[in-house]
Amino acid sequence: MSIQVCLDGLSFFTQDISSQEVIDYKTIPFTQKVDPASLLTQVITIFNNHTELQESFKKVEVVYSNSLFTIVPKAIFDAEKLTDYLKFNTKILATDFIAYDTIDTQDIVTIYVPYTNVNNFFFDTFGAFDYYHGMSLFIEEVLNHEASHDIPKVYIHVHKNSFDFVVTHKKKLLLANSFEFRTKEDFIYYTLFTLEQLELNPDTVVVEFTGHIKKEDPLYTIAYTYIRSIKIKEDQTSSIPITDYILSTLA
């Protein structure tokens, strides 16, 4: 089973290991975004209300999607200094547990804060399990499947109240960041500002969307107003909806 945890909802799917068949899939949005302290209550409620989560699983993987992360080159990474990497660009508490994912193909490391109370609940429920940050999986998925473009390409994965922004060039990572938004104007502001900082022309750069976005959505409409070449990635081979594209990378 794979579980994706965000502050605005939870998704999960169960899969037969031998046949790769997806047995069950659900996305459960919260009525409103919660804080990390309240997240556990939401998770417990979902587990109590969905008997399919109470089964015994051979393998469990959890994906945390939040903005509490940073990325550093593997060459300068020191596992003894995790707090030092994070303290300059995100608010962390002295009690926060800090984890990291190594992206070997890029020689980079994602350092992040998983939700410790939720992690403890999963451990009590399932025993040992693997967990990752969503950005790590997004970067790996993008770079494992992209061609070597002559110009930088932008990938945006849209969540309910946030979006992940990855820029690559010739199969190398140029930038990875996450932004929260409330309105479509917030969304396009962060997008265009990032393109400007990278000196990418909205008239020529290619932007590929995944996640909670469709062509009839206001986010797509405003993006197309300012960016000439945009598309929504479709995966006809996956039985998991494209709205949970990061989660589907574990399939």
Secondary structure, DSSP 4 states (H G I P E B T S, - for coil): -EEEEETTEEEEEEE-TTT--EEEEEEEE-SS---HHHHHHHHHHHHHH-GGGGS--S--EEEE--S-EEEEEGGG--GGGHHHHHTTTS---TT---EEEEETTTTEEEEE---HHHHHHHHHHHSS-EEEEHHHHHHHHHHHH----SS-EEEEEE-SSEEEEEEEETTEEEEEEEEE-SSHHHHHHHHHHHHHHTT--TTT-EEEEEES--TTSHHHHHHHHH-SEEEE---TT-SS-GGGHHHHTT-
